[in-house]
Amino acid sequence: MKLMHRLLPHSVLTLLLTLTWVLIVNSFTLNSLVFGFLLGLLIPFLTQPFWPQQLRMKHPVKIAAYILIVIWDIVVANITV
């Protein structure tokens, strides 16, 4: 477990950075996925000394509900335009 924590200090951040890179590039290819994953590994690894402790999701259901509300608002705003 310590090896996994050392390789992926912030695993959720790694996944979010990878997903963000693929969305920014607007191309779901193996190259963009691999490069996004490398960025997802590199950025948390380099910024690890600035994080005092591992972040924990206290209420994942509330976070998911908030994300759904934001997506709904985006869809409604695009329809009304």
Order of alpha helices (4+ residues) and beta strands (2+ residues): alpha-alpha-alpha-alpha
